[in-house]
């Protein structure tokens, strides 16, 4: 099937074999849009926060001030990606 031909380890054929075991409420369009809206607010909030740091200190010092936030985000993102890949539930 064409659905399983991707390289994403979180979405593989093995993931969908045990799909009948999951319990909970059914996914709705409204629920998906609410979650998308919350994620977009978090994304915009983080962008506004870092751009304010950058522009409040000027281009030279602002780039230096934003680097720790970038490194922290990279580490947290990698940890979350590993959790999503290896913990299926």
C-alpha atoms as one frame of an Amber mdcrd trajectory, in Angstrom:
protein
   0.000   0.000   0.000   1.291   3.494  -0.840   0.606   4.811   2.660   3.442
   2.803   4.187   6.178   3.657   1.672   7.469   6.749   3.547  10.622   6.864
   5.602   9.054   8.263   8.775   9.612   5.719  11.584   6.673   7.106  13.605
   4.262   6.289  10.750   5.084   2.768   9.614   3.059  -0.355   8.819   3.805
  -1.696  12.305   2.184   1.363  13.845  -1.114   0.696  12.090  -1.232  -3.070
  12.794  -2.373  -2.578  16.393  -4.626   0.405  15.770  -7.706  -1.419  17.061
  -6.156  -1.543  20.560  -6.288   2.229  21.068  -9.107   3.523  23.224 -10.516
   7.002  23.584 -12.607   9.494  21.730 -12.781   9.694  17.964 -10.842  12.446
  16.230 -13.000  15.295  14.932 -12.334  18.206  12.606 -13.138  20.648  15.413
 -10.683  18.941  17.773  -7.951  18.923  15.131  -8.519  22.621  14.395  -8.415
  23.462  18.108  -5.096  21.665  18.501  -3.742  23.319  15.364  -4.792  26.723
  16.724  -3.043  26.100  20.050   0.135  24.949  18.316   0.054  28.034  16.088
  -0.315  30.302  19.136   2.673  28.610  20.799   4.706  28.967  17.615   3.853
  32.653  17.210   4.495  33.300  20.891   7.964  31.754  20.670   8.719  33.707
  17.488   7.621  37.018  19.036   9.658  36.291  22.169  12.904  35.576  20.308
  12.471  38.424  17.794  11.919  40.853  20.684  15.177  39.694  22.265  16.962
  40.056  18.944  15.699  43.571  18.157  15.936  44.949  21.700  19.697  44.364
  21.772  20.532  45.261  18.187  21.708  42.973  15.383  25.146  42.157  16.803
  24.260  41.551  20.451  20.803  40.223  19.572  22.246  37.328  17.591  24.407
  36.401  20.566  21.459  36.698  22.990  19.239  34.420  20.894  21.801  31.611
  20.488  21.142  29.968  23.904  17.418  29.859  23.110  18.162  28.276  19.734
  20.417  25.641  21.288  17.867  24.862  24.000  15.112  24.507  21.406  17.288
  22.178  19.354  17.931  19.921  22.349  14.276  19.857  23.425  13.171  19.179
  19.837  15.569  16.261  19.475  14.410  14.751  22.779  10.758  15.078  21.759
  11.476  13.522  18.365  13.164  10.517  20.001  10.274  10.088  22.445   7.741
  10.176  19.570   9.721   7.623  17.554  10.466   5.084  20.297   7.434   5.356
  22.603   4.437   4.267  20.551   1.720   4.793  23.202
